[in-house]
Amino acid sequence: MLYLIGFVPLLLMPFLSRRVPETRRFLEMQRAGGITTGGWARPMIDLLTSYPFRSAAVGLMALVVTAGSSPAFGLLSDFVQTTHGWKPSSYSLMAIVAGTFGVVGNTMMGRAADRWGRRPVGLMVFGLFPVVVFAAYFGPGNALPVFWIPMIFLLTGGNVLMRMVATELFPTSSRNTAVGWETLMETLGASIGFALVGAATSGSASIAPAIVVVGGLTALGAVMIWRFPETAQRELEATSEIGLPHATEDSDSGLGEGAG
């Protein structure tokens, strides 16, 4: 029933989307021939062919981070009920109360990344996540609310950082497509993460060891974001060309340039 209720607004999307006006700049560029409508797949194809290495790097970062983080978050409810004997209401209470403090990671991570840079903050977020996951799944059950707060803090903050990278490393004309590409790879990564945990857990065995091992994939995201060019405190027009010899990525070999 919960999913059915959420499905109802989707039925209104075609009706509502036709009533969202395009911007004046878009219409002017379309009339001038600067924008073509080659089908829903055309923008994604253009993104991947114009910026192949950069797209692959952003997509791989999103894939490994969500492969490591999604099972740790999504299976925690089942874990505490089967391993620690929690009631569903106890988990819900923890998720609401402790989670309220954790979600501030959205704004705090964004502000931290603006002040100290995307790379060092991303390195900290993705590097610390496996440590928090280990503490949550192998620590005492009564201490779980203490670990839940930093887990949600790092999870939501990491999502903000990946959105930043996906938008700032591409030209304005491709930024929405880049976010769509990053979101697509997040979805694929989550599916892979759950599949890995399921494949590594047999019968009635605890999922904790597999969760912790798979959760270590976020550390690869830390390595990758450290190799990206720093985009903090730069104009958007400049960030899309950092490390590139030209506006288009012909050889696409310069993503790591300027990352030192």
C-alpha positions as CSV (number, residue, x, y, z in Angstrom):
1,M,0.0,0.0,0.0
2,L,2.9,2.4,0.8
3,Y,4.4,2.0,-2.7
4,L,0.9,2.3,-4.3
5,I,0.4,5.7,-2.6
6,G,3.8,6.8,-3.9
7,F,2.9,5.7,-7.4
8,V,-0.1,8.0,-7.6
9,P,1.9,11.3,-8.0
10,L,3.8,9.6,-10.9
11,L,0.6,9.5,-12.9
12,L,0.5,13.3,-12.8
13,M,4.0,13.7,-14.1
14,P,3.0,13.9,-17.9
15,F,0.3,16.4,-17.0
16,L,2.6,18.6,-14.9
17,S,5.6,18.4,-17.1
18,R,3.8,19.9,-20.0
19,R,3.0,22.9,-17.9
20,V,6.6,23.7,-16.9
21,P,7.8,26.5,-19.2
22,E,11.2,26.4,-20.7
23,T,13.6,29.2,-20.0
24,R,14.0,32.1,-22.4
25,R,17.7,31.2,-23.0
26,F,16.9,27.6,-23.9
27,L,14.2,28.7,-26.4
28,E,16.6,31.2,-28.0
29,M,19.3,28.6,-28.3
30,Q,16.9,26.1,-29.8
31,R,15.7,28.6,-32.4
32,A,19.3,29.4,-33.2
33,G,20.1,25.7,-33.8
34,G,22.3,25.4,-30.7
35,I,20.2,22.7,-29.2
36,T,19.0,19.6,-30.9
37,T,16.5,17.1,-29.7
38,G,17.7,13.7,-30.8
39,G,15.8,11.6,-28.4
40,W,16.1,10.9,-24.7
41,A,19.4,9.1,-25.2
42,R,21.2,11.7,-27.2
43,P,22.3,13.9,-24.3
44,M,23.8,10.9,-22.5
45,I,25.5,9.7,-25.6
46,D,27.0,13.2,-26.2
47,L,28.2,13.4,-22.6
48,L,29.9,10.0,-22.7
49,T,31.5,10.6,-26.1
50,S,32.6,14.2,-25.5
51,Y,34.0,13.4,-21.9
52,P,34.6,9.7,-21.8
53,F,37.3,9.5,-19.2
54,R,35.7,12.1,-17.0
55,S,32.3,10.5,-17.2
56,A,33.8,7.1,-16.5
57,A,35.6,8.4,-13.4
58,V,32.5,10.1,-12.0
59,G,30.3,7.1,-12.8
60,L,32.8,4.7,-11.2
61,M,33.0,6.8,-8.1
62,A,29.2,6.8,-7.7
63,L,29.1,3.0,-8.4
64,V,31.7,2.0,-5.7
65,V,30.4,4.4,-3.1
66,T,26.8,3.3,-3.3
67,A,27.8,-0.4,-3.7
68,G,29.5,0.0,-0.3
69,S,27.1,2.2,1.5
70,S,23.6,1.1,0.3
71,P,23.7,-2.4,1.9
72,A,25.1,-1.1,5.1
73,F,22.2,1.3,5.5
74,G,19.5,-0.7,3.9
75,L,20.0,-4.0,5.7
76,L,20.6,-2.5,9.2
77,S,17.0,-2.9,10.2
78,D,17.0,-6.6,9.4
79,F,20.4,-7.0,11.2
80,V,19.3,-5.4,14.5
81,Q,16.1,-7.4,14.6
82,T,17.7,-10.8,13.8
83,T,21.0,-10.4,15.6
84,H,20.2,-8.1,18.5
85,G,16.6,-9.0,18.9
86,W,15.3,-5.4,18.4
87,K,11.6,-4.8,17.8
88,P,10.7,-2.9,14.6
89,S,9.4,0.0,16.8
90,S,12.8,0.3,18.5
91,Y,14.6,0.6,15.1
92,S,12.0,3.1,13.9
93,L,12.6,5.2,17.1
94,M,16.3,5.2,16.6
95,A,16.0,6.1,12.9
96,I,13.8,9.0,13.7
97,V,15.5,10.4,16.8
98,A,19.2,9.7,16.0
99,G,18.7,10.1,12.3
100,T,17.5,13.6,12.9
101,F,21.0,14.6,14.0
102,G,22.6,12.6,11.2
103,V,20.8,14.3,8.3
104,V,22.5,17.6,9.0
105,G,25.3,16.1,7.1
106,N,23.6,17.4,4.0
107,T,24.2,21.0,4.8
108,M,27.3,20.7,7.0
109,M,29.2,18.6,4.4
110,G,28.3,21.1,1.7
111,R,29.6,24.0,3.7
112,A,32.7,22.1,4.7
113,A,33.4,21.2,1.1
114,D,33.1,24.9,0.2
115,R,35.5,26.0,2.9
116,W,38.1,23.2,2.8
117,G,37.6,21.7,-0.6
118,R,35.8,18.8,-2.2
119,R,38.9,16.5,-2.2
120,P,39.9,16.5,1.5
121,V,36.3,16.4,2.7
122,G,35.5,13.6,0.3
123,L,38.5,11.7,1.4
124,M,37.4,12.0,5.0
125,V,33.8,11.0,4.3
126,F,34.3,8.0,2.0
127,G,37.4,6.9,4.1
128,L,35.6,7.0,7.4
129,F,32.4,5.3,6.3
130,P,33.8,1.7,6.4
131,V,35.1,2.4,10.0
132,V,31.6,3.5,11.1
133,V,30.0,0.5,9.4
134,F,32.4,-1.9,11.2
135,A,31.5,-0.3,14.6
136,A,27.8,-0.4,13.9
137,Y,27.8,-4.1,12.8
138,F,30.3,-5.5,15.2
139,G,29.8,-3.2,18.2
140,P,27.3,-3.8,21.0
141,G,23.6,-3.4,20.1
142,N,22.9,-0.8,22.8
143,A,25.6,1.4,21.3
144,L,24.2,1.3,17.8
145,P,22.3,4.7,18.1
146,V,25.7,6.3,18.7
147,F,27.1,4.9,15.5
148,W,23.9,5.5,13.5
149,I,24.3,9.3,13.7
150,P,27.8,9.4,12.0
151,M,26.6,6.8,9.5
152,I,23.7,8.9,8.3
153,F,25.9,12.0,8.6
154,L,28.5,10.5,6.3
155,L,26.0,8.9,4.0
156,T,24.0,12.1,3.3
157,G,27.2,14.2,3.2
158,G,28.7,11.8,0.7
159,N,25.7,12.1,-1.6
160,V,26.0,15.9,-1.6
161,L,29.7,15.6,-2.5
162,M,29.0,13.3,-5.4
163,R,26.3,15.7,-6.7
164,M,28.9,18.5,-6.5
165,V,31.4,16.6,-8.5
166,A,28.9,15.5,-11.1
167,T,27.8,19.1,-11.8
168,E,31.1,21.0,-11.4
169,L,33.3,18.9,-13.7
170,F,31.1,19.3,-16.8
171,P,30.0,22.4,-18.9
172,T,26.7,24.0,-18.1
173,S,25.0,22.4,-21.1
174,S,25.8,18.9,-19.8
175,R,25.4,19.3,-16.0
176,N,21.9,18.0,-15.7
177,T,22.8,15.0,-17.9
178,A,25.9,14.4,-15.7
179,V,23.8,14.3,-12.6
180,G,21.5,11.8,-14.4
181,W,24.5,9.7,-15.3
182,E,25.8,9.8,-11.8
183,T,22.3,8.8,-10.4
184,L,22.1,6.0,-12.9
185,M,25.5,4.6,-11.7
186,E,24.4,5.0,-8.1
187,T,21.4,2.8,-8.8
188,L,23.5,0.2,-10.5
189,G,26.1,0.4,-7.6
190,A,23.4,-0.2,-5.0
191,S,22.1,-3.3,-6.9
192,I,25.7,-4.6,-7.1
193,G,26.3,-4.0,-3.4
194,F,23.2,-5.9,-2.3
195,A,24.0,-8.7,-4.7
196,L,27.5,-9.0,-3.3
197,V,26.3,-9.2,0.3
198,G,23.7,-11.8,-0.7
199,A,26.2,-13.9,-2.5
200,A,28.7,-13.8,0.3
201,T,26.2,-14.7,3.1
202,S,25.1,-18.3,3.3
203,G,21.9,-19.6,5.0
204,S,21.4,-18.3,8.5
205,A,24.9,-16.8,8.8
206,S,25.2,-13.2,9.9
207,I,25.4,-10.5,7.2
208,A,27.8,-8.4,9.3
209,P,31.1,-9.8,7.7
210,A,29.9,-9.3,4.2
211,I,28.4,-5.9,5.0
212,V,31.8,-4.7,6.4
213,V,33.8,-6.1,3.5
214,V,31.5,-4.6,0.8
215,G,31.3,-1.4,2.8
216,G,35.1,-1.0,2.2
217,L,34.3,-0.2,-1.4
218,T,33.6,3.4,-0.3
219,A,37.4,3.7,0.3
220,L,37.9,3.4,-3.4
221,G,35.6,6.4,-3.8
222,A,37.9,8.3,-1.4
223,V,40.9,7.5,-3.6
224,M,39.0,8.5,-6.8
225,I,37.8,11.9,-5.4
226,W,41.3,12.7,-4.3
227,R,42.5,12.3,-7.9
228,F,39.8,14.7,-9.2
229,P,40.7,18.3,-9.8
230,E,39.7,20.6,-6.9
231,T,36.7,22.7,-7.9
232,A,35.9,24.5,-4.7
233,Q,35.9,28.4,-4.8
234,R,36.0,28.4,-8.6
235,E,33.6,29.8,-11.1
236,L,31.4,27.2,-12.8
237,E,32.6,28.3,-16.2
238,A,36.2,27.4,-15.1
239,T,35.6,24.1,-13.2
240,S,34.4,22.3,-16.3
241,E,37.8,23.0,-18.0
242,I,40.1,22.2,-15.1
243,G,42.8,19.9,-16.4
244,L,41.6,20.1,-20.0
245,P,43.6,21.6,-22.8
246,H,40.5,22.6,-24.6
247,A,36.8,23.1,-24.0
248,T,36.1,19.6,-25.4
249,E,37.8,16.5,-24.1
250,D,39.3,15.2,-27.3
251,S,42.0,12.9,-25.8
252,D,40.3,13.1,-22.4
253,S,43.5,12.4,-20.6
254,G,43.7,15.4,-18.4
255,L,41.2,14.7,-15.6
256,G,44.0,14.2,-13.1
257,E,45.9,17.3,-14.1
258,G,45.6,20.0,-11.6
259,A,44.7,17.5,-8.9
260,G,48.0,17.9,-7.1
